[in-house]
C-alpha cells in the first residue's frame, strides 16, 4: 500500500506528495486548520479553517472525567456555562401526602438517569439573539469571514431555519441583557438547541422531564430542593411574592448541584409532550427503575411540559414535582392565522435551559422538532 503525506510549501500552500488514498488530518499553522485529501491528483488543496478550540473540560468521555465548563459560541463573544450532573436513580413525581400536590404528579416512579451536563443558568437573550435574529451571521460578515473558509459546522448552523420576526417587542419591556429569554415556543427552543449543536459540533437539547426533575431535586426528596418550607423560597427563587417580572439570571442561591433559578424566574420548557396520565403509563411498565423515560413530542403544537414555576406563580407551582402544560391561550394576541410557531405573545413567564448528554440515549439521537406552521394539530 503506497503511503503519502502533505507538507507546507512556500507562500503557505499545501503540497500533495505521493498520494494514493484519501486521508484527513490536522496541522497547527498559526491557526488550527484541517484538510481533506483526494487520491491521485497531485493538485494543491485549499486548507479549511477549523472552528475555535472547545474547552478541554467539555471533552469528557466518561462520567468520572466530567467537569464544569464555559464555552464561547464560535465566532461570537457570547459564552454559556455547563454543570455536570452525575447519573443516578430517583423517585420522579410527588408523594400522595405532599401539600398542594396535583394528580398529574403521580404515581411516583423510580427512574434511572444517565449523566449529562446542564446549563448553569437559563438561556438568556444574549445567547438566543444570536440565533433568532441571525446575529451570528452578521458578526461573521462584519469580520470578513466567509463560510467557504470556515468549518462545515458553520454552514450547517447557518442552514437551520431562524424564527420569523416577532409581532411585538419580544421582551415586553422586561429587559434583555443577562435576562432569561421569554415568550418563545417549544419549537423555537428545540430549534435553538439544534442550531447550537451544529454551531459547536456537540449535542445540545432540551432536558427530558425526568432529567429536569432529577437535576432540580439535586438529591432531595422534599417539595423544594432546599427543603419543605416555602418561607425559604425567597432565598432561591423569583416568584409572585418578590418579583414583578423575570430577573437577571443567577441572582438567587443555586441548588445543591450548582444550578441557578431551577425554582422560579421563568418556567422552563422540557422535551416532553404533556400527558396527565404519563406517570401512570410508566408505572404500568413494571418494577425496577425505568431508564431515561421521555414522552416524545410530535407534530402537534400543544401541549408540552414546562417545569419550575415562574416569577408570576405562587409557591406551590415552584415545587420540584410541579408540572404545567402549554396552552394555545399563550398566543391569544397573535393576530396571524395560522399563528406563529416561534413566539407566544402571552408567555412572558416561559423560557428554557439546555442539557448536553454525555452519551445520547438511542431514541433521541438526531431527534428534532416536527412542528410545521399550519400543519400541526393542536
Beta strands, then each sheet from edge to edge (+ up, - down):
strand 1: 5-8
strand 2: 14-17
strand 3: 23-28
strand 4: 32-37
strand 5: 48-49
strand 6: 69-72
strand 7: 79-85
strand 8: 88-92
strand 9: 109-113
strand 10: 116-119
strand 11: 205-206
strand 12: 267-273
strand 13: 290-291
strand 14: 304-307
strand 15: 323-325
strand 16: 350-352
strand 17: 354-357
sheet 1: 1+ 2-
sheet 2: 3+ 4- 5+
sheet 3: 6+ 7- 10+ 17- 11+
sheet 4: 8+ 9- 13-
sheet 5: 15+ 14- 12+ 16+
end
